[in-house]
Amino acid sequence: MIQDLIAAERRELAALLDELPADSWRSPTLCAGWCVADVVAHMTMPFRFSTGQFVRELLKSAGRFNRMADRVARREAAELSREALVASLRNNADHPWRPPGGGPEGALSHDVIHGLDITTALGLERRVPAERLGVVLSGIKPKQVKYFGTDLSGVCLRADDLDWSYGTGTPVTGPAQDLLLVLCNRRLPAGRLRGEPSARFTTV
């Protein structure tokens, strides 16, 4: 059951975040412009906001979701303690939140991707279990890739630890969780991918 996978992911991330040094909470992540605290505040926002509160915040940002998400994440990261943010993630492991139109697979994707935004940027060797990655990767559709603005023209992403590939063209290989981040238009640290076009998806 996907809800069990969601709950396990949230609990594991909460345990990892609990162990981070305090100064790591201000470290940058793969989410452009967001530090660890901002990402965790964003991940846990659905647990604190009613539908009415969400709509009011969206109206304050003229209906622009990304602008609203950025503003609220920064505000709540500044107002809430790291203990409160970790507790929000842990205590809501079984929360039934679903992103609009995303279903339970979308909720799992949200947690997995943002967890990787943190752990990959910090150089932590956490591997997302294959069962969870399989659910997330199987749900990736061209419209999601287009939403993220990822340019995969002429490239085939090919996992070296799962039976999974995406696209056609020159192979770029690496761990499935790193390729998931490529799909989401994240720039990875150098050396994590192989293949001639890999520099396109890594930091300089």
N, C-alpha and C positions, 0 to 999 in steps of 0.2 A: 504493500500500500504506500502510495507516494507521501502521504502525510507522515508516515513513520520515517521516511528518508529526510523529509523537511525537519522534523523534530531532532533527529540525530545530528544533522548538519548544524542546526542552531546551538545545540548543547556543546558540540565539539568546538565550534567557533567561540562560544562564551568562555569555555575553559582555556582556550588559547589566549584570548584577550585578557583574561584574568591574570595571566602570567607575564604579560608584557611590561617592561619597565615604564614608569610613568612618562619619561620623556619621549618614548616611542609614539605616544598618542598624538603628538604634533608632527610626526614624520609624514612626508608626502606618500601618496598611494598612486596606483595606476589610474585612478579617477582624476582627470586633470583638475588641478586647483584644490583638491580635497585632501585633508590629512586623515589619519586613522579615525580620529574622533568624529569628523564630518561624515565619513562613510558609515560608521556604526549608528550615528544619529539618524541618517537616512534609512538604513535598514530597519530600524525599530520604529520609525515614524508611524507606520500603519497600526501599531499596537497602542499608540497613545491618542490617535485622532479619530473622532467620530466622523461620519460622512458629512455632517454639517460643518464641522471644523475644517475638514479637507476642502470643501467647496468654498468656504470663506477665504481660506489661504490662497486658493487658486484665483479667486476674483481679485484679490490684492495684487496678483501678478498678471492681471489682464488676461487670464485664461491660459497663460503659457506655463505648461507643466514643468519644463526644465528650469525655468527661472524660479518658479515657486519652490521646487525641490532643493535648489541650491540655497535659496534664502533661508528656508526653514532648517535645513541641515546645519548650516553655519550657526544660526541662532541657537538651536538646541544643543549643539556641541559646546557652545560657549556657556550655556545656562546649566546643563546637567553634568554631574560628576561622572568620572569614568566608571565608578561603582554602579551608579544608577543606569548607565547605558548598558553595561554588561548584564546587570540584573534584568533589564528590559528584554534583552535577547534570550537569556536563559529561562526566565519565567514565562515567556510566551512561545516556548518551543512547540507547543501544540496549537497555537493560535491558527484559526482557519482563514486568515487573510489570503486573498487572491488578487493579483493585479488585474485591472480591467481587461477582460478578454483573454487572460492568460491561463486561467485554471490552476490546478495544483502544480502542474509542470512549470508554469510561469513563476509561481512562488519559490519553487526549488531553484530554478535558474537564477532568480534574483539573489537568493542567499549564496549560492555557489559562486556566482560571478563576483559579487562584491567581497566575499571572503577571499577570493583569489586576488582581487585588487589590493588587498591588505598584505596577505602573506607573500605574494610574489615581489611586491615592492620592498618589503622588509627583508627579503632573502631567507624566509623561513621555509624549511623543507617539509611542508605539509602536503600530502597527496590526498586529493579528494577520492573517496572510494569509487571504484569503477562502475558500480551499479548506479550511483548518483550521476556520474558523468554521462553514462549511457542515456539516461532519461533526458538530461539537458541537451546533449548533442543531437539526439533524435528529434527534438522539438525545434531545432534551428531551421528556419525557412528563409528563402531569399528576401522576403519583406523585412525580416528582422535585421539581416545583414545590411540591407539598404538603409534601414532606420539608423543604424550605427554609423553609416557613412563609410563602411569598409570597402577598400578597393582591392578586389580579388581577381581582377582581370588577368588572364593568362597564368593563373596559379592554381595548383591542386594542393590543398592542405592534407597531409597524410600522417596519422598518428602512428608512433612507433611502439605504443604500449596497449593500444586497443585496435580492434578491427573497424576502423572508421576513416573516412576521407570525405572531402568536400571540394567541389569545383573541378575544373579541368585545366590542364596546362603543366607548366614546370613544377615538379614537386617541391614543397617545403615541408620538412618533417620535424617532428618533435613530440613531446608528451601531449596527450590529448588535452589536458587542462591548459597548457600553454596555447594550443591551437584554438581552444574556446575563447581565450582572451584576444587572439588575433581576429576572430570573427566579430568580436565586440569592439574592434578598432582601438585596442590598447597597444601601447608600445612596450615591448618586452625588453628586459636587460639583454645586452649583447651576449652571444654564445649559447643561447637556449634553443635556437632553431638551426636547422641545416638545409642547404639548398641555395642555389644562386640568387633567388629573389628574397631571401630571408632578411637581408638588410632593410628591406622596405618596411618591415614590421618590428624593428628593434630601435632602441635609442642609440644615439651616436656615441 
